[in-house]
Amino acid sequence: MSYLQHPVSADRPARIALIGAGWIGSFHAESVARRISGARLEAIADPSLPAVEALAGRLGVAKISADPADVFNDPDVDAVLIAAPARFHSTLIAAAARAGKDVFCEKPGGRTIEELDSAMAAADAAGIMVQFGFNRRYATDFAAARKLLDDGAVGTPQLLRSLTRDPGTEAGIANPERIPPGTIFLETLIHDFDTLNWLNPGAVPVRVHAVADALVAPEAKDRGLLDTAVVTVTYSNGAIAVAEANFNALYGYDVRGEVFGSAGMVTAGGPQASSATSYTAAGISSATVRLNVDLFHDAYTLEVDEFADAVKVRRDGVEASAKQGPGWADARNALAVALAASRSADTGLPVEVSSVAELRAAGQQLHAVGDAV
């Protein structure tokens, strides 16, 4: 008996290579390899080969390298997922552009506006797509809050709030000397700045005033550590926003957003692991989330899933959907606020965002929400 011919799907997965095998890179790799049906983890690159070997062994990836150039030169790679340290992001975006690979890049896209603009100029010249990892847009509650805003439930935004309190311990911050100066603005609060921009559609930030200190690890302040910050942002539509961050919340990982307006208020987020609450003689309590990959498990997965779909659309020449992930303007607006906040914290004075960069309102997309793939 000979084989019969059976039709097979032409829907080939997006072949994605990971650059950066650290904490968040490993989670994204697992999403591509195990949770996203439309993607395949083609290769992993990181200067730390032991980390690459451990991750590749766990996920069954054959192609590994200590050099990202191997990924860029691989014709079987459609796109790269950049999860390397922030100081390498803009260089890696430009290298991917020269190789014609689409890019998903963790925030920030660069450490300066000039770095980001240069990387995106290379991307535009090469005609590649770049999506940035602002995952809160994909969290069910934050996306639902944005939908309510779009439906007019809040009216005109007047007061906004976004906060990030990283989970901590009684011992405080482990190895605070290893935290690069400016981290609280460029890598933590940048999420809050993007969230505030996204929850105030059509407006741009115009003025920033920041107060920051090392309250958790004061002994590390002389080495540039800031572990606690409050930032006020004034927008072009008159709305006033507050972003705050702290690196050591003993009760769990706490991320929240709020928009108050002329017609009402919407809120999103919180540290609770579920709505289950215990009422006992000891008091009222509920379990809290301790890891970012638990609190934003589905959001992290959905943003990469959307990226993989977009890669396939571009590669296969099929009609694109209306969805588009956070791009250059989104990354640039959030980075400008982060840089203005850092300057304000240094001087103690308000900073006009126009002194950092001229901004324009980004395309305010509402992203798909629901169960992860």
GIQUIVEN-V77947 format. One record per residue. N is the residue number from 1. RES is the residue in three letters. PHI is phi in radians with two decimals (999 if undefined). OMEGA is omega in degrees with one decimal (999 if undefined). BURIAL is 1 if it has 24 or more other C-alpha atoms within 12 Angstrom, else 0. Layout:
BEGIN
N & RES & PHI & OMEGA & BURIAL
N & RES & PHI & OMEGA & BURIAL
END
This chain:
BEGIN
1 & MET & 999 & 179.2 & 0
2 & SER & -1.82 & -179.8 & 0
3 & TYR & -1.14 & 171.0 & 0
4 & LEU & -1.61 & 177.0 & 0
5 & GLN & -1.46 & 178.6 & 0
6 & HIS & -2.19 & -179.0 & 0
7 & PRO & -1.11 & 177.4 & 0
8 & VAL & -2.12 & -179.1 & 0
9 & SER & -1.19 & 176.1 & 0
10 & ALA & -1.57 & -177.7 & 0
11 & ASP & -1.39 & -177.9 & 0
12 & ARG & -1.34 & -179.8 & 0
13 & PRO & -1.19 & 171.4 & 1
14 & ALA & -1.24 & -177.1 & 1
15 & ARG & -1.64 & -171.2 & 1
16 & ILE & -1.98 & 175.3 & 1
17 & ALA & -1.89 & 178.0 & 1
18 & LEU & -1.65 & 170.4 & 1
19 & ILE & -2.07 & -177.6 & 1
20 & GLY & 1.94 & -173.0 & 1
21 & ALA & -1.82 & 177.1 & 1
22 & GLY & -1.45 & -173.1 & 1
23 & TRP & -1.02 & -176.0 & 0
24 & ILE & -1.30 & 175.9 & 1
25 & GLY & -1.08 & 178.7 & 1
26 & SER & -1.12 & 178.2 & 1
27 & PHE & -1.14 & 178.5 & 1
28 & HIS & -1.06 & 178.7 & 1
29 & ALA & -1.07 & 178.0 & 1
30 & GLU & -1.12 & 176.2 & 1
31 & SER & -1.06 & -179.1 & 1
32 & VAL & -1.11 & -174.8 & 1
33 & ALA & -1.35 & -168.4 & 1
34 & ARG & -2.19 & -170.6 & 0
35 & ARG & -1.96 & -176.9 & 1
36 & ILE & -2.00 & -173.7 & 1
37 & SER & -1.19 & -176.9 & 1
38 & GLY & -1.61 & -178.4 & 1
39 & ALA & -2.40 & 175.2 & 1
40 & ARG & -2.35 & 176.6 & 1
41 & LEU & -1.43 & -172.2 & 1
42 & GLU & -1.49 & -174.8 & 1
43 & ALA & -2.81 & 176.9 & 1
44 & ILE & -2.35 & 176.9 & 1
45 & ALA & -2.30 & 177.3 & 1
46 & ASP & -2.93 & 178.7 & 1
47 & PRO & -1.03 & 177.6 & 0
48 & SER & -1.55 & -177.3 & 0
49 & LEU & -1.06 & 177.3 & 0
50 & PRO & -1.01 & 177.9 & 0
51 & ALA & -1.15 & 178.5 & 1
52 & VAL & -1.10 & -178.1 & 1
53 & GLU & -1.09 & 179.7 & 1
54 & ALA & -1.15 & -179.0 & 0
55 & LEU & -1.19 & 179.8 & 1
56 & ALA & -1.10 & 178.1 & 1
57 & GLY & -1.12 & -179.8 & 0
58 & ARG & -1.23 & -174.3 & 0
59 & LEU & -1.83 & 177.3 & 1
60 & GLY & 1.25 & 179.9 & 0
61 & VAL & -1.77 & -174.9 & 1
62 & ALA & -1.52 & -174.6 & 0
63 & LYS & -1.62 & 177.9 & 1
64 & ILE & -2.37 & -179.1 & 1
65 & SER & -2.80 & 170.8 & 1
66 & ALA & -1.59 & -174.1 & 0
67 & ASP & -2.14 & 178.2 & 0
68 & PRO & -1.01 & 179.6 & 1
69 & ALA & -1.03 & 178.0 & 1
70 & ASP & -1.12 & 177.2 & 1
71 & VAL & -1.18 & -178.5 & 1
72 & PHE & -1.12 & -178.1 & 1
73 & ASN & -1.54 & -175.9 & 0
74 & ASP & -1.48 & -179.8 & 1
75 & PRO & -1.19 & 179.0 & 0
76 & ASP & -1.49 & 179.2 & 0
77 & VAL & -1.71 & 177.4 & 1
78 & ASP & -1.48 & -172.3 & 1
79 & ALA & -2.69 & 177.9 & 1
80 & VAL & -2.11 & 175.4 & 1
81 & LEU & -1.98 & -174.0 & 1
82 & ILE & -1.65 & 177.8 & 1
83 & ALA & -2.25 & 176.9 & 1
84 & ALA & -1.33 & 174.7 & 1
85 & PRO & -0.94 & -171.9 & 1
86 & ALA & -1.01 & -176.6 & 1
87 & ARG & -1.16 & 179.9 & 1
88 & PHE & -1.78 & -169.5 & 1
89 & HIS & -1.04 & -175.0 & 1
90 & SER & -1.13 & 178.4 & 1
91 & THR & -1.11 & -179.4 & 1
92 & LEU & -1.23 & 176.3 & 1
93 & ILE & -1.06 & -179.5 & 1
94 & ALA & -1.10 & 178.5 & 1
95 & ALA & -1.15 & 176.7 & 1
96 & ALA & -1.10 & 178.8 & 1
97 & ALA & -1.06 & 179.6 & 1
98 & ARG & -1.09 & 179.4 & 1
99 & ALA & -1.58 & 178.3 & 1
100 & GLY & 1.32 & -179.4 & 1
101 & LYS & -1.76 & 171.3 & 1
102 & ASP & -1.14 & -170.6 & 1
103 & VAL & -2.31 & 160.0 & 1
104 & PHE & -1.92 & -176.5 & 1
105 & CYS & -2.18 & 172.8 & 1
106 & GLU & -1.13 & 178.8 & 1
107 & LYS & -1.34 & -12.9 & 1
108 & PRO & -1.39 & 178.8 & 1
109 & GLY & -1.27 & 176.7 & 1
110 & GLY & -2.93 & 179.9 & 1
111 & ARG & -1.57 & 175.4 & 1
112 & THR & -2.37 & 176.1 & 1
113 & ILE & -1.08 & -179.1 & 1
114 & GLU & -1.11 & 177.4 & 0
115 & GLU & -1.05 & -177.9 & 1
116 & LEU & -1.12 & -178.9 & 1
117 & ASP & -1.09 & 179.0 & 1
118 & SER & -1.13 & 178.9 & 1
119 & ALA & -1.12 & -178.0 & 1
120 & MET & -1.30 & 173.1 & 1
121 & ALA & -1.12 & 176.5 & 1
122 & ALA & -1.13 & 179.4 & 1
123 & ALA & -1.14 & 179.4 & 1
124 & ASP & -1.13 & -179.5 & 1
125 & ALA & -1.11 & -178.9 & 0
126 & ALA & -1.52 & -179.7 & 0
127 & GLY & 1.28 & 178.6 & 0
128 & ILE & -1.63 & 177.0 & 1
129 & MET & -1.71 & 175.1 & 1
130 & VAL & -2.25 & 176.0 & 1
131 & GLN & -2.08 & -178.3 & 1
132 & PHE & -1.91 & -169.7 & 1
133 & GLY & -1.50 & 173.6 & 1
134 & PHE & -1.65 & -167.0 & 1
135 & ASN & -1.23 & -175.3 & 1
136 & ARG & -1.10 & 177.0 & 1
137 & ARG & -1.08 & -175.8 & 1
138 & TYR & -1.74 & 176.7 & 1
139 & ALA & -1.27 & -173.0 & 1
140 & THR & -0.96 & -175.7 & 1
141 & ASP & -1.26 & 178.2 & 1
142 & PHE & -1.19 & 178.0 & 1
143 & ALA & -1.14 & 177.1 & 1
144 & ALA & -1.15 & 177.0 & 1
145 & ALA & -1.10 & 178.4 & 1
146 & ARG & -1.11 & 177.8 & 1
147 & LYS & -1.09 & 176.6 & 1
148 & LEU & -1.09 & 176.0 & 1
149 & LEU & -1.06 & -179.6 & 1
150 & ASP & -1.09 & 180.0 & 0
151 & ASP & -1.45 & 175.9 & 0
152 & GLY & 1.56 & -175.2 & 0
153 & ALA & -1.12 & -176.6 & 0
154 & VAL & -1.79 & -174.1 & 1
155 & GLY & 1.31 & 179.0 & 0
156 & THR & -1.53 & 179.6 & 1
157 & PRO & -1.06 & 179.9 & 1
158 & GLN & -2.15 & 178.9 & 1
159 & LEU & -2.25 & 177.9 & 1
160 & LEU & -2.24 & 178.9 & 1
161 & ARG & -2.56 & 173.0 & 1
162 & SER & -2.53 & -179.0 & 1
163 & LEU & -2.42 & 174.3 & 1
164 & THR & -2.33 & 174.4 & 1
165 & ARG & -2.13 & -177.9 & 1
166 & ASP & -1.24 & 179.4 & 1
167 & PRO & -1.12 & -177.3 & 1
168 & GLY & -2.41 & -179.4 & 1
169 & THR & -2.42 & 176.9 & 0
170 & GLU & -1.04 & -179.0 & 0
171 & ALA & -1.31 & -179.7 & 0
172 & GLY & 1.54 & -175.5 & 0
173 & ILE & -1.39 & 176.2 & 1
174 & ALA & -1.34 & 176.6 & 0
175 & ASN & 0.90 & -178.8 & 0
176 & PRO & -1.04 & -179.9 & 1
177 & GLU & -1.17 & -179.8 & 0
178 & ARG & -1.56 & -179.5 & 0
179 & ILE & -1.48 & -177.8 & 1
180 & PRO & -1.11 & 174.0 & 1
181 & PRO & -0.95 & 179.1 & 1
182 & GLY & 1.52 & -177.3 & 1
183 & THR & -0.99 & -175.1 & 1
184 & ILE & -1.08 & 178.9 & 1
185 & PHE & -1.58 & -171.8 & 1
186 & LEU & -1.39 & -174.7 & 1
187 & GLU & -2.17 & 177.5 & 1
188 & THR & -1.83 & -176.6 & 1
189 & LEU & -1.17 & 177.8 & 1
190 & ILE & -1.03 & 173.2 & 1
191 & HIS & -1.12 & 179.6 & 1
192 & ASP & -1.16 & 178.3 & 1
193 & PHE & -1.12 & 176.4 & 1
194 & ASP & -1.12 & 179.6 & 1
195 & THR & -1.07 & 178.7 & 1
196 & LEU & -1.11 & 177.3 & 1
197 & ASN & -1.05 & -177.2 & 1
198 & TRP & -1.22 & -179.9 & 1
199 & LEU & -1.52 & 175.5 & 1
200 & ASN & -2.28 & -169.3 & 1
201 & PRO & -1.05 & 177.1 & 1
202 & GLY & 1.55 & -179.3 & 1
203 & ALA & -1.77 & 174.9 & 1
204 & VAL & -2.21 & 177.3 & 1
205 & PRO & -1.23 & -178.0 & 1
206 & VAL & -2.09 & -177.7 & 1
207 & ARG & -2.55 & -176.5 & 1
208 & VAL & -2.31 & 173.6 & 1
209 & HIS & -2.36 & -174.2 & 1
210 & ALA & -2.17 & 171.0 & 1
211 & VAL & -2.19 & -176.4 & 1
212 & ALA & -2.54 & 179.9 & 1
213 & ASP & -2.75 & 173.1 & 1
214 & ALA & -1.81 & -177.8 & 1
215 & LEU & -1.62 & 178.5 & 0
216 & VAL & -1.46 & -178.6 & 1
217 & ALA & -2.23 & -176.8 & 1
218 & PRO & -1.04 & -179.8 & 0
219 & GLU & -1.18 & -178.5 & 0
220 & ALA & -1.74 & -176.6 & 1
221 & LYS & -1.09 & -178.2 & 0
222 & ASP & -1.19 & 174.8 & 0
223 & ARG & -1.74 & 173.6 & 0
224 & GLY & 1.75 & -177.5 & 1
225 & LEU & -1.28 & 166.4 & 1
226 & LEU & -2.18 & -175.8 & 1
227 & ASP & -2.02 & -179.5 & 1
228 & THR & -2.49 & -177.7 & 1
229 & ALA & -2.66 & 170.4 & 1
230 & VAL & -2.26 & -175.8 & 1
231 & VAL & -2.21 & 173.9 & 1
232 & THR & -1.78 & -179.1 & 1
233 & VAL & -2.16 & 175.0 & 1
234 & THR & -1.78 & -174.3 & 1
235 & TYR & -1.85 & -177.6 & 1
236 & SER & -1.13 & 176.9 & 1
237 & ASN & -1.63 & 177.9 & 0
238 & GLY & 1.59 & -179.7 & 0
239 & ALA & -1.11 & 178.9 & 1
240 & ILE & -2.04 & -176.8 & 1
241 & ALA & -2.14 & 175.5 & 1
242 & VAL & -2.20 & 173.7 & 1
243 & ALA & -2.07 & 179.0 & 1
244 & GLU & -2.42 & 179.8 & 1
245 & ALA & -2.60 & 173.5 & 1
246 & ASN & -2.62 & -174.4 & 1
247 & PHE & -1.61 & -172.4 & 1
248 & ASN & -2.63 & 175.5 & 1
249 & ALA & -1.53 & -175.0 & 1
250 & LEU & -1.16 & -174.3 & 0
251 & TYR & -1.53 & 177.9 & 1
252 & GLY & 2.43 & -179.4 & 1
253 & TYR & -1.57 & -169.9 & 1
254 & ASP & -2.11 & 177.8 & 1
255 & VAL & -2.27 & -177.4 & 1
256 & ARG & -2.47 & 174.9 & 1
257 & GLY & -2.43 & -178.6 & 1
258 & GLU & -2.70 & 173.1 & 1
259 & VAL & -2.28 & 175.0 & 1
260 & PHE & -1.91 & -177.6 & 1
261 & GLY & -2.47 & -174.4 & 1
262 & SER & -1.16 & -177.0 & 0
263 & ALA & -2.05 & -178.1 & 0
264 & GLY & 2.78 & -175.6 & 0
265 & MET & -2.57 & 170.6 & 1
266 & VAL & -2.23 & 177.5 & 1
267 & THR & -2.31 & 178.1 & 1
268 & ALA & -2.67 & 172.0 & 1
269 & GLY & 1.56 & -177.5 & 1
270 & GLY & 2.45 & -174.5 & 1
271 & PRO & -1.55 & -174.7 & 1
272 & GLN & -1.16 & 178.3 & 1
273 & ALA & -1.28 & 177.1 & 1
274 & SER & -2.80 & 178.0 & 0
275 & SER & -1.45 & 178.8 & 0
276 & ALA & -1.18 & -177.9 & 0
277 & THR & -2.34 & 178.6 & 0
278 & SER & -1.75 & 177.7 & 0
279 & TYR & -2.12 & -177.0 & 0
280 & THR & -2.34 & 178.1 & 0
281 & ALA & -1.08 & 179.0 & 0
282 & ALA & -1.41 & 179.9 & 0
283 & GLY & 2.20 & -179.2 & 0
284 & ILE & -1.81 & -177.6 & 0
285 & SER & -2.63 & 173.5 & 0
286 & SER & -2.57 & 179.8 & 0
287 & ALA & -1.23 & 178.8 & 0
288 & THR & -2.11 & -179.8 & 1
289 & VAL & -1.46 & -177.1 & 1
290 & ARG & -2.01 & -175.9 & 1
291 & LEU & -2.25 & 176.7 & 1
292 & ASN & -1.08 & -177.5 & 1
293 & VAL & -1.31 & 171.1 & 1
294 & ASP & -1.60 & -179.4 & 1
295 & LEU & -1.07 & -176.9 & 1
296 & PHE & -2.01 & -177.9 & 1
297 & HIS & -0.93 & -176.8 & 1
298 & ASP & -1.24 & -179.9 & 1
299 & ALA & -1.15 & 176.4 & 1
300 & TYR & -1.03 & -178.3 & 1
301 & THR & -1.24 & -177.3 & 1
302 & LEU & -1.13 & -178.8 & 1
303 & GLU & -1.16 & 178.5 & 1
304 & VAL & -1.30 & 175.9 & 1
305 & ASP & -1.08 & 177.3 & 1
306 & GLU & -1.10 & 177.1 & 1
307 & PHE & -1.09 & -179.8 & 1
308 & ALA & -1.04 & 177.3 & 1
309 & ASP & -1.07 & -179.5 & 1
310 & ALA & -1.14 & 177.4 & 1
311 & VAL & -1.08 & 179.7 & 1
312 & LYS & -1.12 & 178.9 & 1
313 & VAL & -1.03 & -178.5 & 1
314 & ARG & -1.22 & -177.2 & 0
315 & ARG & -1.15 & -172.1 & 1
316 & ASP & -1.67 & 175.6 & 0
317 & GLY & 1.22 & 178.4 & 0
318 & VAL & -1.58 & -176.9 & 0
319 & GLU & -1.15 & -177.0 & 0
320 & ALA & -1.36 & 173.4 & 0
321 & SER & -1.45 & -179.1 & 0
322 & ALA & -1.35 & -175.8 & 0
323 & LYS & -1.27 & 176.2 & 1
324 & GLN & -2.62 & -177.3 & 1
325 & GLY & -1.27 & 179.6 & 1
326 & PRO & -1.00 & -175.0 & 1
327 & GLY & -2.06 & -172.2 & 1
328 & TRP & -1.00 & -176.6 & 1
329 & ALA & -1.10 & 177.9 & 1
330 & ASP & -1.10 & -179.7 & 1
331 & ALA & -1.11 & -178.0 & 1
332 & ARG & -1.19 & -179.8 & 1
333 & ASN & -1.11 & 179.5 & 1
334 & ALA & -1.16 & 179.7 & 1
335 & LEU & -1.13 & 179.5 & 1
336 & ALA & -1.07 & 177.7 & 1
337 & VAL & -1.16 & 179.5 & 1
338 & ALA & -1.07 & -179.9 & 1
339 & LEU & -1.21 & 176.7 & 1
340 & ALA & -1.13 & 178.8 & 1
341 & ALA & -1.12 & 178.4 & 1
342 & SER & -1.10 & 178.7 & 1
343 & ARG & -1.14 & 179.0 & 1
344 & SER & -1.11 & 178.8 & 1
345 & ALA & -1.10 & 179.3 & 1
346 & ASP & -1.21 & -173.0 & 0
347 & THR & -1.67 & -173.8 & 0
348 & GLY & 1.39 & -175.8 & 0
349 & LEU & -2.00 & 172.7 & 0
350 & PRO & -1.09 & -179.7 & 1
351 & VAL & -2.20 & 173.5 & 1
352 & GLU & -1.30 & -178.0 & 1
353 & VAL & -1.11 & 179.4 & 1
354 & SER & -1.10 & 176.3 & 0
355 & SER & -1.32 & 177.3 & 0
356 & VAL & -1.72 & -179.6 & 1
357 & ALA & -2.90 & 170.3 & 1
358 & GLU & -1.42 & -174.1 & 0
359 & LEU & -1.93 & 169.6 & 1
360 & ARG & -2.32 & 179.9 & 1
361 & ALA & -1.08 & -179.9 & 1
362 & ALA & -1.42 & 172.7 & 1
363 & GLY & -1.16 & -171.3 & 1
364 & GLN & -1.61 & -177.0 & 1
365 & GLN & -1.45 & 169.0 & 1
366 & LEU & -1.75 & -172.9 & 1
367 & HIS & -1.68 & -180.0 & 1
368 & ALA & -1.11 & 176.1 & 1
369 & VAL & -2.25 & 179.6 & 1
370 & GLY & 2.40 & -178.7 & 0
371 & ASP & -1.17 & 176.9 & 0
372 & ALA & -1.14 & -179.6 & 1
373 & VAL & -1.22 & 999 & 1
END
